[in-house]
Amino acid sequence: MTGKTMGFQSLRVIAIANQKGGVGKTTTAINLGTALAAAGERVLVVDLDPQGNASTGLGIGQDERVRTTYEVMTGRCGLLEAAVKTQVPGLAIVPANSDLVGIESELMAEPTRPFRLRDAIGAVIGQSRSSPETATTYVLIDCPPSLNLLTLNAMVAAHAVLVPVQCEFFALEGISQLKDNIEQIKATLNPGLEIQGVVLTMHDQRTSLSREVAQNVRGFFGAKVYETMIPRNTRVAEAPSHGKPILLYDVNSPGSQAYMRLAAEIIERERRYKAA
């Protein structure tokens, strides 16, 4: 199922992935989703990490996670049945909890295991055709920090992958492996998959290291790297502990402004892609 056959014109599915931990995947999922919703998009975040940090960061407590991505992946409920509204208008989330830890062994004998999330999103597309004015326009999948069955499901379901890269010494470590995995999935399971873009996170313009890393990443990925860089910002780090995205916690902070610029850049990139 390629991007075209998954209903590309009405919905765009983006997996936020990098097998390295601590690079800003969840922070990007939360705050990019919020910024896209603030720009008028209708966004569904799918928390595919057993830690459930995206759910916590959007203020969804454990007692509110009645249905989760575990139930979706095991076929117990549909994606929209599990979706929970957030405090951000236009933004909902399918939460996650530790039940996801055992999903790999539970689905080991299932031949459809790489396609569980793709099929769940396909059902959303079918439902949205009847009411396009309220249909979801973006699905953002927050992947775990590993290349496992959950990340495979995300990439099989996605039109594109967004790669957060932290501005640190080991920034490019494992990136070539991630690119190889994306190419392998594209060749075998999802011909429409592409890297939508690379976002530099935790950037500190005062240090030569950050500048050097940014230059190296741009040299490696070229035009795929967004112009917007997410700065290292204390307010961004504080916001999840209050169950809020940065746009609600401190809209005037540099981190908040950066995510709004990133959302605008992504929307423009998607517009050019649709027109191509």
Secondary structure, 3 states (H helix, E strand, C coil): CCCCCCCCCCCEEEEECCCCCCCCHHHHHHHHHHHHHHCCCCEEEEECCCCCHHHHHCCCCHHHCCCCHHHHHCCCCCHHHHCEECCCCCEEEECCCHHHHHHHHHCCCCCCHHHHHHHHHHHHHHHHCCCHHHCCCEEEEECCCCCCHHHHHHHHHCCEEEEEEECCCCCCCCHHHHHHHHHHHHHHCCCCCEEEEEEEEEECCCCHHHHHHHHHHHHHHHHHEEEEEEECCHHHHHHHHHCCCHHHHCCCCHHHHHHHHHHHHHHHHHHHHHHC
